[in-house]
Amino acid sequence: MEHEIDEKPKGIVRRICGGIVKLIIIAILLVGIIFILKIAPNYIRNEITDKTNLVINFSNVTGRTKQDLIIEDDVIYLSFDDIKNYYDNNIYYDKDYNQIVTSSETKLAVLKIDENEMTVNGESVKIKGCAKIQDDVYYLPISDMEDVYNIKVSSAENKLIIESLDKKLTTAIANKKLDIKYKATFFSKTIEKINEGDKVAIAESDDNTLPEGWIKVRTQNGNIGYVEEKNIRDIKVEREEKIYQKPIEGNISLVWEYFSEYSKAPENTGVKYDGVNVVSPSFFNLNLKDTEKENLSRLDVITQAKFVENVGKEGVKYIEWAKSNGYKVWPKFTNDTLETTIDEFSTIINDYKLRELMIKDILNYVKTYDLDGINLDFEYMYQNDNEAFSRFIIELAPQLRNLGVYLSVDVTAPYGSANWSLCYNRNLIGEVADYIVFMGYDQNGANAFGTTSSYNWVENSINNFIKGENVPAEKIILGLPFYTRLWKTKDGEVVGKSEVVYISNIEDKIPANASKEWLEDLRQYYVQYEENGYVYKMWVEDEKSFSEKIDLVEKYNLAGAAYWRKGFDSDTIWKIIKERLHL
């Protein structure tokens, strides 16, 4: 009986112990499952092994490409859409000449379909491949275009590696045999084993994105993974990031100097412009060549459209004077004296060959006169020519940049009439050109009625450029007027055209009996007076109103300011400019 009683507690103890062991086993299994689930992502790799992988810098983009790579006769082809995505979002197919036009920071390349030749910045280059169509997709021979995009193309195993030579390159040497890990953890799967002394490229990354002590690398075989920094040595920078060089330290202060195509450049010997670091003389006007020839049709004349220079000996001396005083020379190239209609200009700007002729003219003048930059002032175009004008900028900008020459493009306010305002793609111009010049005038032109340049209109326009058109503030030059307009009215109606009044003689133009009221929203004085039965009205552009507007350069961190034009100014204005722009 006693024996039976003793056995019962022992059984209970065994059952309890067994239950505890089961719980421990279950717990261990749970911990194991959790551990496996935690580290499993370090092993899962979506490898693409059935085709050549594309590695761009430190990313394997194979799964994100629009089309597969094509490799034929040692030529590597990348699709039009993939080049657009990774190298040139402005690439386009020109159906008129059956060619693809593509560009980079300093190169413009043109490839005719199925021809083993391309032009780079106007020079013919023989290539192994060609631009071609396959399965209704355009392809370019990327292996022939290293110089165009400033890239290095190489291959290893089943990978094509494209390295951007504009980007910083840091390398290191392996201290010992290393396992390149798929993830930045010891438990991750090894994607490649490298030997002691092998070189790896190190990716630039935010220190907070990786566990301490780990770095991202690319092997010579194009595999991208992670190693512990303690296992590499001889870290060095082999190539620095290419950095945009500003033409001028601090704010740009540009003044336009206008003289007609029939006038000579001013004699400035011994003269110095205070508050200026860039001058823009009106040297070049788009015009028609040989218009007197009777045997030329109108279209033939258009195909010979070119820029007519007005430099001469006086202009050469002007350039020498400017450079000797430390001013950059960005002459104005304009179409505002074009002896043709808007329709004929449309013909010119929409034809690649005709745009090419204009660009060759510009580049020749840049080289001939050793210009530092150009100011492109094309106005009054059809809204439908918006894209064609943008292409002109796309084709011109890299070729100028290749010469170390800066491109500034004048545009009007972001809202207005079709042919005056809506004909510009400000976002694209701001992206491609070095500077976009907002002409902060005429808010109301010669045949309208109202202020020439009010503070609120200028500020609203700047905000529209930056927030609406996504133009970087540091690329915007604010154009301001050295003039205003005097309006003659009778019975509330404008009589005739307005009269231009310069800042230099504004006070002389306002009679002593005129009423004068400060308008806070416009930041201008409004003046009104009667004379000979007419009522005269003026929104005054003077030192006070000018000071208010030029302060917007600092408020919005703009690139600087420009002024129309020399000759309308006053000594006081230049003192204001010098002070406000910290020159």
Secondary structure, DSSP 8 states (H G I E B T S, - for coil): -HHHHHHHHHHHHHHHHHHHHHHHHHHHHHHHHHHHHHHGGGT------SS-EEEETTEE-GGG-SS--EEETTEEEEEHHHHHHHT-TT-EEETTTTEEEEE-SS-EEEEEBT-SEEEETTEEEE-SS-BEEETTEEEEEGGG-HHHHTEEEEEETTEEEEEETTS-EEEEEESS-EEEESSSSTTS-EEEEE-TT-EEEE----GGGS-TTEEEEE-TTS-EEEEEGGGEEEEEEEE-------SSSS-EEEEEE---TTS-----TT---TT-SEEEE--EEEE-SSTT-TT--HHHHHTT-EEEE--HHHHHHHHHHHHHTT-EE--EEE-TT-SS-HHHHHHHHT-HHHHHHHHHHHHHHHHHHT-SEEEEE--S--GGGHHHHHHHHHHHHHHHHHTT-EEEEEE--SSS-TTTTTT--HHHHHHHSSEEEEE---SS-TTS-S-SS-HHHHHHHHHIIIIIS---GGGEEEEEESEEEEEEEETTEE-S--EEEEGGGHHHHS-TT-EEEEETTTTEEEEEEEETTEEEEEE--SHHHHHHHHHHHHHTT-SEEEEE-TTS--HHHHHHHHHHTT-
